[in-house]
Amino acid sequence: MVAGVAVLVVGVLGGMYAGHGRPGRVDAWVQPAVQGVGPGWRHLALGLDFLGEPLGSVLLVGAVVVGCLLLWGSRAAVFVVACVCVAVGVATLLKYVVGRTIHGDGNLSYPSGHTAFFTALTFALALIVAGRLGLGRTAGTLLVLASALAAGAAMGWAQVALGAHYPTDVLGGWCTALAVVPATAWLVDRTAGRAADARPLVRR
C-alpha cells in the first residue's frame, strides 16, 4: 500500500513539474524556512550531502555491506546493494524523463537522487532489522516507516538547505525509495531462495 501511494506521488509531481526550471508554490513556501542556515548547520548539511556523493556513498554502502556480512549473511548484503542501486537507477532515469532543472544551468533536479539513495539504504536496513527482531506487523511497519522518514527528512533538509534541490524534488526522491525498496525485497525473496540462515525480507 505504501509503495502504491509512493508511485502515485512520484507520478503526480513528475507530471506537474515536467520541463520546469522554477520552484512551485509549495517550494516557494518551504524554501525560505530552510535555506540560509548558519555555518554550523551548513557544515552538517554538507556532511550529509557528502554521503550521497559518489565517494561518500561508496564508503557508506561498503561499511553497511561489511556489517551485513558479519551480522546477517550475504543475502542481507545483496539486498541492501540491490535496493540502493535500483533506487538510484530509477531516480536517475526519472530525471531525464521529467526534465525539471534548477538554477537555470541544466542541472536535472527531479527527483532528488541523494534523498532516494539515503532513504533506500535506511529503509532496507530497517526491513532487515525488523525481520531479525521478529517484530509484528504493526511494530515492524512503524520501525521501517519511521526510519525511512527520518533518513529522507535529514537528507532532504540538507539538499534544500544547500540549494541543490527544490522541496518537491526531495519528496519525489523519498517516494521513489518507498516505491522501489518493497519491490526489490519481494524480488530478492523470490530469487535468492530460502537460505538456512536467512528469513524473508518482507513479512506477509
QUIVENZI-V332934 format. One record per residue. N is the residue number from 1. PSI is psi in radians with two decimals (999 if undefined). NEAR is the number of other ideal C-beta (glycine too) atoms within 8 Angstrom. Layout:
BEGIN
[[N & PSI & NEAR] [N & PSI & NEAR]]
END
This chain:
BEGIN
[[1 & -0.78 & 4] [2 & -0.77 & 8] [3 & -0.68 & 12] [4 & -0.77 & 7] [5 & -0.70 & 9] [6 & -0.74 & 12] [7 & -0.72 & 10] [8 & -0.78 & 8] [9 & -0.78 & 11] [10 & -0.76 & 14] [11 & -0.75 & 8] [12 & -0.84 & 8] [13 & -0.70 & 14] [14 & -0.71 & 14] [15 & -0.65 & 7] [16 & -0.67 & 8] [17 & 0.23 & 12] [18 & 2.21 & 9] [19 & 0.03 & 7] [20 & 2.73 & 8] [21 & 0.54 & 7] [22 & 2.80 & 4] [23 & 2.60 & 6] [24 & -3.02 & 11] [25 & -0.79 & 5] [26 & -0.72 & 8] [27 & -0.80 & 11] [28 & -0.47 & 9] [29 & -0.65 & 8] [30 & -0.70 & 10] [31 & -0.82 & 12] [32 & -0.50 & 8] [33 & -0.27 & 5] [34 & -0.71 & 10] [35 & 2.85 & 8] [36 & 0.57 & 3] [37 & 2.83 & 8] [38 & 3.01 & 5] [39 & -0.74 & 5] [40 & -0.81 & 6] [41 & -0.60 & 9] [42 & -0.67 & 11] [43 & -0.69 & 8] [44 & -0.75 & 9] [45 & -0.70 & 13] [46 & -0.65 & 10] [47 & -0.76 & 8] [48 & -0.72 & 13] [49 & -0.66 & 14] [50 & -0.61 & 9] [51 & -0.36 & 11] [52 & -0.09 & 13] [53 & 2.83 & 8] [54 & -0.89 & 5] [55 & -0.83 & 7] [56 & -0.71 & 10] [57 & -0.66 & 12] [58 & -0.76 & 8] [59 & -0.75 & 8] [60 & -0.84 & 10] [61 & -0.68 & 12] [62 & -0.75 & 8] [63 & -0.70 & 8] [64 & -0.71 & 11] [65 & -0.76 & 11] [66 & -0.76 & 8] [67 & -0.73 & 8] [68 & -0.74 & 13] [69 & -0.67 & 11] [70 & -0.63 & 5] [71 & -0.68 & 6] [72 & -0.19 & 11] [73 & 3.07 & 10] [74 & -0.53 & 6] [75 & -0.70 & 12] [76 & -0.70 & 14] [77 & -0.75 & 12] [78 & -0.71 & 10] [79 & -0.80 & 16] [80 & -0.82 & 16] [81 & -0.71 & 10] [82 & -0.76 & 11] [83 & -0.79 & 17] [84 & -0.81 & 14] [85 & -0.75 & 8] [86 & -0.76 & 12] [87 & -0.82 & 16] [88 & -0.69 & 12] [89 & -0.79 & 8] [90 & -0.74 & 12] [91 & -0.73 & 15] [92 & -0.75 & 9] [93 & -0.76 & 8] [94 & -0.58 & 14] [95 & -0.77 & 14] [96 & -0.56 & 8] [97 & -0.81 & 7] [98 & -0.77 & 13] [99 & 0.41 & 9] [100 & 2.42 & 15] [101 & 2.89 & 12] [102 & 2.54 & 12] [103 & 0.15 & 6] [104 & 0.33 & 6] [105 & 0.33 & 5] [106 & 0.13 & 5] [107 & 1.99 & 7] [108 & 2.32 & 10] [109 & -0.34 & 12] [110 & 2.23 & 15] [111 & 2.98 & 19] [112 & 2.01 & 18] [113 & -0.63 & 12] [114 & -0.80 & 14] [115 & -0.71 & 19] [116 & -0.75 & 17] [117 & -0.94 & 16] [118 & -0.65 & 15] [119 & -0.77 & 17] [120 & -0.74 & 16] [121 & -0.82 & 15] [122 & -0.72 & 12] [123 & -0.81 & 16] [124 & -0.77 & 15] [125 & -0.71 & 11] [126 & -0.66 & 12] [127 & -0.76 & 14] [128 & -0.81 & 14] [129 & -0.77 & 9] [130 & -0.69 & 13] [131 & -0.74 & 13] [132 & -0.54 & 8] [133 & -0.15 & 6] [134 & 0.54 & 4] [135 & 2.57 & 8] [136 & 3.12 & 5] [137 & -0.81 & 6] [138 & -0.90 & 6] [139 & -0.72 & 9] [140 & -0.75 & 12] [141 & -0.73 & 8] [142 & -0.75 & 8] [143 & -0.82 & 12] [144 & -0.82 & 12] [145 & -0.67 & 9] [146 & -0.71 & 8] [147 & -0.78 & 12] [148 & -0.67 & 15] [149 & -0.76 & 8] [150 & -0.77 & 9] [151 & -0.79 & 13] [152 & -0.69 & 15] [153 & -0.73 & 8] [154 & -0.91 & 10] [155 & -0.65 & 19] [156 & -0.76 & 16] [157 & -0.78 & 11] [158 & -0.73 & 14] [159 & -0.71 & 15] [160 & -0.72 & 16] [161 & -0.63 & 12] [162 & -0.08 & 10] [163 & 0.30 & 7] [164 & -0.42 & 10] [165 & 2.74 & 14] [166 & 2.70 & 14] [167 & -0.66 & 13] [168 & -0.44 & 13] [169 & -0.74 & 16] [170 & -0.78 & 17] [171 & -0.71 & 12] [172 & -0.69 & 16] [173 & -0.71 & 19] [174 & -0.82 & 15] [175 & -0.52 & 14] [176 & -0.78 & 16] [177 & -0.73 & 18] [178 & -0.51 & 15] [179 & -0.69 & 13] [180 & -0.50 & 14] [181 & -0.83 & 15] [182 & -0.68 & 11] [183 & -0.69 & 10] [184 & -0.70 & 13] [185 & -0.77 & 14] [186 & -0.75 & 9] [187 & -0.74 & 9] [188 & -0.70 & 13] [189 & -0.65 & 10] [190 & -0.55 & 6] [191 & -0.43 & 6] [192 & -0.20 & 10] [193 & -3.11 & 4] [194 & 1.38 & 5] [195 & 2.65 & 8] [196 & -0.53 & 4] [197 & 0.25 & 6] [198 & 2.38 & 11] [199 & 2.81 & 5] [200 & 2.47 & 9] [201 & -0.37 & 11] [202 & 2.16 & 9] [203 & 2.35 & 7] [204 & 999 & 3]]
END
